Amino acid sequence: MTTVPFLVGGGRVEHRTHTYPAPGPGQLLIQPRANALCGSDAGLFRDGAPVVAGHEAAGTVIAAGPGTSTPVGARGVVYLMAYCGRCRSCLAGATNLCLNKSGDMGFNRDGGLGPREIVDERMFFPIDDDLPFPLATMLLDVMGTSGAALGRALTVRPDIDSLLITGAGPVGIGVLAVARLTLGVPIYITDVSDWRLSFAESLGGIPVHAGATGDIPEVDAAVDASGRTTARRSALDRLSKRGVLVCVGHGEGLRLDVSPDLIASGRAVLGSEYFPYADFPANLELLRSNAGYLGQIVTHTFDVSETALAFETFLSGNSGKVVVTQ
């Protein structure tokens, strides 16, 4: 029995006793040391979570079940999705679109805000001993989800020479950071928050208030990280011919007038869900080579005893990535 922070709804956190089983065949028992908060956690903070929350965890293996090869003491990060590894999507490398997914950490499986986490071994990605755990969480949504969205854009428009990002939350900031490191093109980024726009500018973006998108020149690609209909529409309207819009933020819809929006302009609209597990090695190298720059995205860290304050800070709109440590 151990004490665990549960999100019980109404913006409240209760510390309750909780029991974790021993790892079964093919499983690892992780001791989370850092867990980054995400916009998708906001609903759990508001409405309550059926399990221990947290899906951006980094930690240490403290026990290994039968049939595993990961040594006790290994450090690593935990992939969100309990993918099967056998379906058509997984065999094609699209573990983020597994056809037989059995769970998501922090949503229907106990996640990284607790002192223990049971994961399938294939969901664990090892990291080096010298990589701090809070920084390692950047490999998940900030670099993984954001980098995959940018990669989707490049499949349609490999010659991108300008980019627009709508929404300067953690995923939008992640797209900005990865694009700045890998593309080196002008990057416009919109939001309604002056703090977030200033933060994006400090990371190399060209800030534009969400109400002034008409001032942005035509761009080759856009990534919507806001999930807002108005933001998606404004991004589509700024696309040049052959432009591509990638929607990575869950939320509202988008209405298209197919002839002018797609056919006559040769544009494309794509979705992007999380990221393939196979993206980890390249992202790790990018993180290690640019740790100082990417580390700026973590603006606040809190002890697990301060989980409620961590959420309040994150949801204030005046923070980058907020990480809970233990």
Protein Blocks (a to p, Z undefined) as FASTA:
>chain_A
ZZddddebjhiacddddddddddehiacdddfbdcddfklmmmmmnopabdehjbdcddd
fbdcehiabdghiacdddfbacehlamklmnopamlcfkbcbdehklgccfkbmbdcddf
klpccddfklcfklmmmmmmmmmmmmmmmmmmmmmmmmbcbdcdehjafklmmmmmmmmm
mnopacddddfbfklmmmmmmnopacddfklmmmpccdfbdcdfklpaklmmmmmmmpce
hiacddfbgcidddddfklmmmmnopacdddehjafklmmmmmmmmmmmmmmmmmmpmbd
cdfklmmmmmmmmmnopaccddddZZ
